[in-house]
Amino acid sequence: MMKILLLLGFVAVALAEVARFDGEKVFRLKPVIDDHVLLIKELANSMEVDFWSPESADLVTIDIDVDLHVPAAHTDVVYTILQQSGMETGVLIEDLQAQMEEQLDNRTPDPRTHSYTKYNSWDKIQAWISSISSSNPDLISRQVIGNTYEGRPMNVLKIGKKSSSTKPSIFLDCGIHAREWISTAFCQWFVKEALSTYGSDSEMTSLLNQMDVYVLPVFNIDGYDFTHKSNRMWRKTRSRMSSTSCIGADPNRNWNAGWCTAGASSNPCSDTFCGSSPESEIEVKNVADFIRRNKSSIKAYLTIHSYSQLLLFPYSYTFQLAEHHSELMTVAEGASEALRSLHGTQYTSGPGAATIYPAAGGSDDWAYDLGVKYSYTFELRDTGRYGFLLPESQIKPTCEETMLAVKYITSHVQKNLY
């Protein structure tokens, strides 16, 4: 029966029209007084708007930039209200649909090769996972750690020189939020670089000789597939509950780390819905189970998001400083400096709650509390000009600089093991 329902669900998605965003705008608001904050929250309550940054109305405070995606039907009235309020207001994206179309460079990829400078569909990524693991058996293997809600296999790639004993390892995941395509592009880039530079790059060679890197190329596969086929702006999983018609939960609010407190919503229709219970989302449970099983070997947890150019570490669910705060900050600042050395991109480092805003139920806090000391969240390019719609032309420079930061962190972890 479940298979039939899932099949019907796939058919319904296939028949549904792809969402369009003609004339929709992304505003940047700068609230500086409490009345401005109240106005933004009232707007969110009175119409359907999409918070790009911060991730919900509840997280809006004075003196932070608020990036707000507004439907075309409401843009004129919203702009008038904002102008009358005296709040500083700018337009980041004039026409969201046009920006989406400009994001893709329209080159026809070579069907014989996997492109690392394009935003690949899930089907292409799945084929790449199979191909790259079978063609590099000495350095890479794969295992399915479970299936998604809609039945797609979650493949983890294990990269490292084969060893008869268990090596220390690092876990790297991308695409926990469906619309953050640059994140997913990075995991593919990382695998490519690891394989192509092993033997020539001393740092990568040493890493893969002494450690393994587990890579989950796409965490939220159902959501990611949905962004390609139906709604580019989708963020959550695609799970369903009988008690609501709203779909999905935020997989980065679903971990058992201060679950469903600050910065998370108990409303199933919210983009920051924490789920019905910790690990209610099967994708989260699959990853959590895998990390728990390999807890003794996993020494670092890296999760890749976008956007804002941040390198964050625990905690996000509390303002309390982590036990290893000083070392985590020193490593983050060193990684940010390494990243900046290539293209001059500026990153801000710090604990999540104090650096941006409180957000409970995140994977990095959970991993840290489990005992994985080096737990970091990357928020990749940019700072709002493109938001989630970073052009394909920026995939290469973004991934190149992020590699330097990741290698800096992994090198520090490695040195502290030997």
N, C-alpha and C positions, 0 to 999 in steps of 0.2 A: 504493500500500500504506500509506504514512504517513498519507494522508488517512483511510483506512478505520480505522486504529488510533486516530487522534485522535477520529473520530466515535464509535467504540466507547467511548472514554474519556469523552466527553461524556455518552453514554447511561448509562454506569455511574454517573457523578456524579449525573445526574438521578434515577436509581433509588435512590441511597443515601439513607438516613435522615439528616435534619439532626441534627447532634450536639447533645445536651442536657447541661446542667451543673447539674442539680438537686442541691442539698445540697453542692456543691463550694465550698470556701472559699479566700480569699486571705489568708495570714498575713503579718504584718510581723515579721521577726526582727531582733534587734540583737546580733550577735555581738561580744563584747568581749575574748574570749580565744581562743587557738588551738584549744582543745577545742571551742568553739562552731562555728568554721569547719569543723573536721573532721567534726563531727556533721552539719552541713548537707550536706556533700559525700557522707557515707555515706548519708544519706536519699535523695539524688539517685541514687546508685548502686543502691539497693535497691528503689526504686519509681519509677513514672512520675510525675514532677512537672514543672511548667511554671514556669520562672523568668521573672518579669515584670521584676524589677530586682534585681541586674544580669542580664544576658541568659543566663548559664550558670553552673553550679556552679564552673567554673574561675576565675571572676572574683570569687568571694566572698572577702572579707578582713575582718579585724576593723575595727570602727568604721564600717561602712557598713550602711545599711538594706537588708535582703533581703526582697523581696516575692515570696512563693512561692504559686503556685496548686496546690492539693492536691485530687485526686479524692475524691469522697464516701466511697468505700470505705476510704480511708486517713486521713480527717480525725481520727477519735477517737484512733487509735494515735499519729499524728504529734503531736497536741496533748499527749498524755500524755508522750511522749518529750521534747518541748520543755520541758514543765513540770518534769520531773525533772532536766533539764540545768541549770536555774537561769538559762537565757537569757531575757532580756526578750522577751515574745511578745505580739503583739496580733492582732486579726482586723480586717482592712481591709474585706473583703467576706464577709458571713455566708452568703449563698446566691448563687452566681454567676449561675444561671439567672434568679432574680428580678431581679438587678441588670441583666442584659441586657434584660429586658422593660421595666424602668423607664427604661432609656436612651432609648428611643423614646417620643415624646410622644403617639403614636396619633392625631395630627391627620390628617385626610384632605387631602392636598395638592391644590391646584387643578391638574387635568391640563393646563391651557392654559399654565401658567407653570412655570419651573424654581425649585424651592425651595432657597434658600441657607442655610436653617436646619434642614435635615434631612440625614441620612446617605443620600445617593442611591446606588442600585444602579449597577453598571457600565452597564447598558443605558440608564438615564436620563442618565448622564454622557455616554455616547457620542452620544445624541440631542442633548444640550445643546451639545456640541462642534460638531456640524454646524450647529445652529441659530444659535449666537452668532457663529460665524465668517462665515456667509453673510449675516447681518443687519447686520454691522458691517464692510463691506469696506474702508472708509477707514482703519480702525485695526487690523484683525486679519486674519491669514491663517493657514492651517494646512498642515502637511505631515506625511506619514507617514514616520517615520524607520526603520521596520521593523515586523515582527510579533513577537508574543510566542511562547513555546514552543507554546502551544495555538492560535496563529494569529490572535490579536486584533491589530488595528492600533494602533500607538503613535503617537498624534497629538501633535505639538508645535504650540502656538499661538504665533504671533509677534505681539506687541502693540506698536504704535508708529506714529507718523505716517509715511506712505509717503515714501520718499526714493529718489532716483536712484542714490545711492551707499550703500555699506555703512556702517551706523552702529555705534558701540560698543554692546555688548549685555550683558545679564544673563541667566543661566540659572537657572530656578526649577523644582524638582521636588517632588512630593508622593507619598506612598503607596509608598515603597520597601519598607516592611514592611506586609504585607497588613492586619493587624488594627488599625493605627493610623488609624482612620477620621477623627479630627479633622484629621489631616494633609491628607487628600484634600479635606475640606470647605474647608480654607483656600485651596487653589489655585483652586477655583471662586469663592470670595469675592474673591480678589485680582483675577481677571479681571473680575468684576462691578464692583468698585470702580474699577479702572483705566478701564473704558469709561464708567461713569456719572459720574465726576468729572473726566474730561478736558474742559478748557475752563472749568471752574469752580474747580477746585483748582489753585493756581499750581504747587505742587510736582509733582503728577502730570502736569500739562500740560507743564511743563519737561522732566520725565523722558522722556515719550513723544515729545516733539519732538526731543530730542537723542539718545535711546538707544532701543533695542528691548529688550523683555523676552520671552525664550522661556519658555513655561510648559508643563511636562509634567504634566497634571492627575492622572494615575495612572501611576506607574512600574511597579508590580508588578500588572498588570491581572488576570492569571490568579489570583494569590493573593487579590486583593481580591474578585473575583467568587466565589471559593470561600468566603470568609468570610461572604458574604451568603447563599449557597445551601446550604452544608454544615457548615462549622465556623468559628464566629465567632472562635476563638482562633488560627487559622492565621497564620503569620508569613512563611514562605519563599515562593519561587517554586513552580511546579508541574512542574518538569522531572523527567525520569526517566533513570536510568542502568541499563544492563544488569547491572551488578555488585551492585546492591542493590535491595531492595524499598522502601526508604525514598525519599520523594519530596521534591524541591526542595533548594535551597541558599539561604543567606542572601545576598540581593543586596547587602547593605552589608558583606559580608566578601569579596566576589568581585572587588574592584578590585585592580589591580597597584600596591599601596602597602603594602609590608611583608607581602605576601599570606601568609595562613595561618600567621602567627606568633602573637604575643600576642593573647588574647581571641577567637581563632577556632578552630574545630574541624575536624579532618580526618575526623570521623565523619559519614557521610551522614545518620544519624538525628538528629543534633544540630540544634537551632534556630539555631546559629551555624556550621553547616557552610559552609566556605569555597568549596565547589565543587571540581570536578576539576582546574581550572587557573584562572588569572586570566582574567576575562571568559568563563568557560565558560557563564554564563547569558546567553542571547541578548538579554534585556532590557538587561543591563549593557553588553554589546557594542554594541548599537544606540545607547545614550546616549553611551558613550565615543567611538564613531565620529563621532557628530554633533558632540560638543564638540571633538574633534580637528580635524574639518573646519572648524570655526568658531573655532579657537583664537585667531586674530589679533584677532577682534572681541570675544570674551567676556572681560569685565573682572571679573565677579563670579559666584560659584556659590553658590546658596542651596538647601539641602535641608531639608525640613520633616518632623519626626518627632514622636512623643509616647512617653512622658510624662516629666516631672520638672522642667519650668520651667528650662531651661538654654539658654544660647547659647554654643556651642562652636566652636572653630576649631582648625586643625592645631597640634600633631600628636596623633593618637590611637595610631599604631602605634609611637611612640617617645616617651620623655620629653624628648628633645632639643627645645629651643625653636625655633620657626620663625624664619626670617631676619627677617620683618616682625612679630615677636611684639608689640612695644610698640604699633605702630599698630593691629594687629588687636585687641588688648585694649582700647585706647582707644575704638575704634569699637564693640566689643561692649558695653562699659559704657555708652556713650552711647545705644545702641539699647535696652539693658535699662532705662535710666532713662526713655526715651521711652515704652516699653511700660508701665512702672509708673505713669506719670502719668495713665492713663485709669481703671483699676480698682484700682490699688494692688497688682497682681500682682508678686511678687518673683521675679526671675530671677537665676541665678548664671552668671557668665561665666568663660571660661578655655579653655586648650587641653584637648582631650579626655582624654588619658592622665592628666594631673595633676588634672583637675577631677572626673572620675568613675572611669575605669579604662582600662587599655590595650585597644585594639580595633583589630586590623589589617585592612587591606583595605577601608577606608571610602572613600566617594565624595569627601568633602571633602578628605581628605589627597591623594587621587589628583589632584583638580583643582588643588590648590595646587602639587603637584610638577610638574604640567604647565605651570604658569606663571600660573594664575588666582589673583592675590594675595588678593582678598577672597573667601575661601571659608569659609562658615559653616553650621553645623548647628543648627537650632532643635529643642528638645524642648519641645513645647507643654504646656498644662495637663494634669493637675494634679500634685500631689506624692504621690498614692497613694490618696486617698479613693475615686476612681473608676478610676484606672489607665487602661486602654485603653477603658473603658466610660463615657467622659465623656457626660453626658446631652445630648440635643439642645438643651435650654434654655441650655446653655453654649457652643453653637457661635458665636452672635453676639458675645458679649463676648470670647471667645477670639480670634476672627478680627479684631475691631476693634482690639484691643491689638497683635496680631501685625502688622497693617498698619502701625502707627506705627513699630515696630522695623524692618520691611523698608524703609519709606520713609526712615528715618534712614540705614540702610546705603547704599541706592541714591543718596541725596543726597550722601553722602560720596564715593562712587565717582565720581559725576558731577562734583563740584567738583575732583577730582583729575585729571580729563580736560581741563578747560577753564580 
